Amino acid sequence: MANKAIILLAVVLCAQAAFGVNVISKSQWGARSPNGKSTLGNGLSYAVIHHTAGNYCSTRAACETELRSIQNYHMNSLGWADIGYNFLIGGDGNVYEGRGWNVMGAHATNWNSKSLGISFMGNYNNNKITSAQINAAKGLLADAVSRGQIISGYTLYGHRQVGSTECPGTNIWNEIRTWAHWKA
């Protein structure tokens, strides 16, 4: 058992080093326990990019406060089992665990069972996406491929492509359309 734990830790640390991904776990940001979970399989063909359309955060402390607010809204007001996204990216360049790996999100109707949901915290009709956020998102996507969560030939969509919304905001929309896996 101890050997398995050491191997798992090595894999996680290697993934963070290889892809430059610093994932802040739910316990680290003070998340509530979910009210339930549905398994999300591996080998997914899609990743969907969102923005929260809420407050922008540029420090870990501010991002953690915002995450707790988003989770409370999703659980208390919308009645969801947990925060809707698999991962969120703050203006501080950190990736924050939402539902995490292999847990179905509640981020895009009819797409939750076949996609990984990644959201940028803020309103990107107004906020500008930073290079640190871009690098974090690309690293997270590379990590998802290496883990087998999404296939190497996955398709990247903005939320507006799979739902009637302005999400992920014009500034993120213009950015992701330049990424290799984005499809019209």
N, C-alpha and C positions, 0 to 999 in steps of 0.2 A: 504494500500500500504506500509506504513512504517513497519507494522508487517511482511509482506512478505520479505522485505529487511533485516530485523533483523534475520529472520529465515534462509534466504539464507546465510548471513554472518556467522551465527553459524554453518551451515552445512559445509561451506568452511573451517572455522577454525578447526572444528572437524576432517575433512578429513586430513588436514595438520598435525594435532596432532596425529591422529590415524595411519597414514601411513608414517609419517616423510617426507612428500613431501613439499618442498618449491618451488612453481611455481612462476616464475618471469613473469608477464603478458607482452603482446606485448607492451602496452603503457609504461611499466617500462623500457623495453630495447630499446625503440625508433623505433619500427617498422613502416613501411609505412602502409597505408591503403591498403587492398586487392583490386584488380580490379574486384572481384566477389567471390561468395561462392556457393558451392553445399552442401546440407545437407548430413551428414553421420548419418545413423540410429543407434539406440541402439541395443544391443543383438548381437554384432559382434562375430564371431567365431575365429578371428585371430588378432594377433599383429605381426608386422614385425619390426625387429631390423636392423638398418643401422649405418654406420658412414659417416661423411661428406667427408672424404678423403682429408680434407683441414687442416687448422691450428688448432692446439691444443690450448686451453686456460685454464689458471689455476686461473684467477681472474675474478670477475664479470665484471669489466671494459673491460678486454680483450675479454671475452665471448660476451658481448654486441656489441662490435666492430665487432667481427666475425659474429654474427647473422645478423647484418645489411649488411655485405658483402655477406653472403649467400643469404639473401632475394633479394638483388639487382641482383645477378647473376641469381637466379631463375626467377625473374620477367623481367629483362632487356634482358638477353641473351637467356634464354630458353622460354620466353614468357608465363610463368605460371601466374596465377592470384595472387599468393602469394608464400611465402616460402613453400616448398613441404611437410615438415613433420608436424605431429600434435604436437609433442613435441621434444625438443632437450635437451641433457644433457651435461653440460660443465664439464671440468676438475676440476672446483671449487665445484662440487657436487650439483649444482643447476639444477632444471628442468626449462627450458624456454619454454613458450608458443609459438608454431609455429602457425598452423591453429587452434589448440585447440580442445576442445570437440565438437563433433557433426558437424564438418566441414570436408568434404572429402579432403584428401591430394592428392599430386601428387608425391608419393614416390615409387610406385611399379606398373608398368603397369599390368593391369587386376586384381589388388588386392586392389586398392584404395577404392573401394566401399564396401569392405568387411573386411577391416582391419584398425587398428590404427597403424600409422607409428611413430616410436621413433628412433631418431638418436643421436649418440654420436658425439660431435664435435671433430674432429681430424682424423688422419690416423692411424687406429689401426692394420695396418700391422707393424707399427713402435711404436706407442704410446702404453703404458700399461694402461689398465683399472684399476681404483682405487676402493677401497672398498666404498668410498663415492659415486661414480658413480653407482656401483652395487646396493647399498642400495636405491639410488634415483630411479633407473629404477624399482626395485622390488616394491618400495612404489607406484610409478606411476601406475604400472600394478594392484596392489591391489586396488588403488583408482578407476581405470577404471572399475574393477569388481564391486566395491561398488556402483558406479554411474549407473551401468547397460550398460555402453558403450560396454564392452566385457563381454561375458558369463563366469561363473566361471570355466567352462571346456574348456576355449579357448586354441588354439594351438599357440605356439610361434615359429616363423620362423626367420632365418637370411635371409637377402635380397637375398643372393646367392641361396637360396632354391626356390625362386619364380621368379628369373631373372638371366640372364647371366652376372655375376659380381663377383668380389672378396669381395664385401661388405657383411658383416660389418667389414672386416679386420680379420686377423687370430687371434689376441689376444681376440677380442670380441667373435668371432666364438667359440673359445675353451672354453670361459667362459659360454656363453648361453647354450651350449650343456649339461651343468650340471644342468640347471634350470628345475624345475618340469614340466613346460608346454611345453618345447621344444620337438618337434617331428622330427624324421628323415624323 
